[in-house]
């Protein structure tokens, strides 16, 4: 458990606002939604929503690396495209579960998933740009 805590602190340090802002996929000081802005009475615990966003970015960055690697390999009958699509579908299912574990009402889960997808897609676009600029 000690190793897990050290690893999580290391990940948190690597995902500090200065690093994420540099790549343009997360605001410098993202704020939690205030209770009066929400269309439901309950809200996620303090910091939980931000934790889901960072965990989602971390997970999708790893899926992106796997996806990029698969694109360099020969694909028999387009298998890698199907595998890649399945990986991302599984990722969205996992993120949806993380959102539900934050006490977000069922009627707002898809809205919050869409918000996180926007952030993740910005991250993936940034990774693509960096990758493509070094591959030239």
Backbone torsions as a table, in degrees:
resi	resn	phi	psi	omega
1	UNK	NA	-32.6	177.4
2	UNK	-63.0	-40.8	178.6
3	UNK	-63.2	-40.5	179.5
4	UNK	-60.9	-43.5	179.7
5	UNK	-64.4	-40.9	178.1
6	UNK	-63.8	-43.8	179.3
7	UNK	-61.9	-46.0	179.8
8	UNK	-63.4	-39.0	176.5
9	UNK	-63.7	-39.2	178.6
10	UNK	-64.1	-44.0	178.1
11	UNK	-62.2	-45.2	179.2
12	UNK	-59.2	-41.9	179.8
13	UNK	-63.1	-41.7	-179.7
14	UNK	-68.4	-24.8	-178.0
15	UNK	-100.3	20.7	178.8
16	UNK	-59.5	158.8	-176.1
17	UNK	-54.9	-36.1	-177.8
18	UNK	-62.0	-38.3	179.8
19	UNK	-73.4	-46.4	-177.9
20	UNK	-66.9	-35.6	178.7
21	UNK	-66.7	-35.2	-179.2
22	UNK	-58.3	-37.8	-179.8
23	UNK	-91.6	-3.4	171.2
24	UNK	72.4	30.7	178.9
25	UNK	-116.7	2.0	179.0
26	UNK	-151.1	137.7	-179.0
27	UNK	-63.3	157.2	-176.6
28	UNK	-59.4	-51.6	179.0
29	UNK	-127.8	77.8	-179.0
30	UNK	-62.2	139.5	-178.5
31	UNK	-107.2	146.7	174.7
32	UNK	-70.6	147.8	177.6
33	UNK	-66.6	136.7	178.9
34	UNK	-79.2	152.8	-176.2
35	UNK	-58.3	-36.8	-178.2
36	UNK	-72.0	-18.8	178.7
37	UNK	-83.9	-18.3	-177.1
38	UNK	-82.0	151.5	178.0
39	UNK	-97.6	20.1	174.3
40	UNK	-137.1	165.6	-175.4
41	UNK	-83.6	-33.5	-179.8
42	UNK	-90.9	155.9	175.9
43	UNK	-139.2	158.3	179.1
44	UNK	-60.8	154.1	176.1
45	UNK	-60.3	153.8	-177.8
46	UNK	-52.0	123.7	176.3
47	UNK	83.0	-11.2	-177.1
48	UNK	-66.0	-41.8	-177.8
49	UNK	-64.7	-42.6	178.0
50	UNK	-63.7	-37.4	177.5
51	UNK	-62.5	-40.5	178.6
52	UNK	-64.8	-40.0	179.3
53	UNK	-63.0	-48.4	-179.5
54	UNK	-65.0	-41.0	178.2
55	UNK	-64.1	-38.4	178.9
56	UNK	-64.8	-43.5	178.0
57	UNK	-62.7	-42.8	180.0
58	UNK	-62.4	-46.4	179.6
59	UNK	-63.3	-47.2	-176.7
60	UNK	-67.4	-30.2	175.9
61	UNK	-62.8	-40.7	178.4
62	UNK	-68.7	-40.5	177.8
63	UNK	-64.0	-38.0	177.8
64	UNK	-61.0	-42.6	179.6
65	UNK	-61.7	-44.3	178.5
66	UNK	-63.6	-43.5	179.9
67	UNK	-61.7	-44.3	178.5
68	UNK	-62.0	-40.1	179.6
69	UNK	-66.0	-41.5	179.9
70	UNK	-63.9	-33.0	-179.8
71	UNK	-67.3	-19.9	178.9
72	UNK	-85.6	-12.7	-178.4
73	UNK	-93.5	152.6	174.7
74	UNK	-61.7	136.1	-177.1
75	UNK	-110.4	105.0	178.7
76	UNK	-68.4	116.6	177.4
77	UNK	54.7	36.5	175.5
78	UNK	68.6	25.6	-177.4
79	UNK	-63.2	-38.7	-175.8
80	UNK	-63.9	-34.1	177.8
81	UNK	-62.7	-41.2	178.0
82	UNK	-67.4	-42.0	178.6
83	UNK	-63.7	-43.1	179.8
84	UNK	-61.6	-45.7	178.4
85	UNK	-60.8	-42.5	179.4
86	UNK	-64.1	-38.9	178.4
87	UNK	-61.5	-47.4	-178.2
88	UNK	-67.7	-36.0	175.7
89	UNK	-61.8	-41.2	177.8
90	UNK	-65.0	-39.1	177.4
91	UNK	-60.3	-46.5	-179.0
92	UNK	-63.8	-36.3	176.3
93	UNK	-63.5	-42.0	178.7
94	UNK	-63.7	-44.7	-179.3
95	UNK	-64.6	-38.5	176.9
96	UNK	-59.4	-40.4	178.3
97	UNK	-67.1	-40.1	177.4
98	UNK	-60.9	-40.1	179.2
99	UNK	-64.6	-44.2	-179.8
100	UNK	-64.3	-32.5	177.4
101	UNK	-70.7	-12.0	177.7
102	UNK	-89.6	11.5	-180.0
103	UNK	68.0	27.9	173.6
104	UNK	-79.7	130.7	-180.0
105	UNK	-58.3	148.4	-176.2
106	UNK	-55.6	-35.5	-177.3
107	UNK	-70.0	-16.7	-178.3
108	UNK	-107.4	-1.1	-175.6
109	UNK	-62.4	-45.7	-178.6
110	UNK	-65.3	-35.4	176.9
111	UNK	-64.0	-44.7	179.7
112	UNK	-69.2	-36.8	175.8
113	UNK	-61.2	-41.6	177.6
114	UNK	-60.6	-39.8	178.0
115	UNK	-63.4	-45.4	179.2
116	UNK	-66.9	-36.5	178.0
117	UNK	-62.7	-37.7	176.9
118	UNK	-59.9	-44.3	179.6
119	UNK	-65.2	-44.4	-179.0
120	UNK	-65.5	-42.2	179.7
121	UNK	-63.6	-36.9	175.7
122	UNK	-62.5	-41.5	176.8
123	UNK	-61.8	-47.0	-178.0
124	UNK	-64.8	-37.9	175.9
125	UNK	-62.7	-41.3	177.5
126	UNK	-62.6	-43.5	177.9
127	UNK	-62.8	-41.1	177.4
128	UNK	-61.4	-43.5	179.9
129	UNK	-62.6	-45.2	179.6
130	UNK	-63.9	-45.5	-179.7
131	UNK	-61.4	-47.1	-177.8
132	UNK	-66.6	-34.3	-179.7
133	UNK	-69.2	-31.2	178.1
134	UNK	-84.2	-18.6	-178.7
135	UNK	-84.7	-12.8	-178.0
136	UNK	-72.8	NA	NA
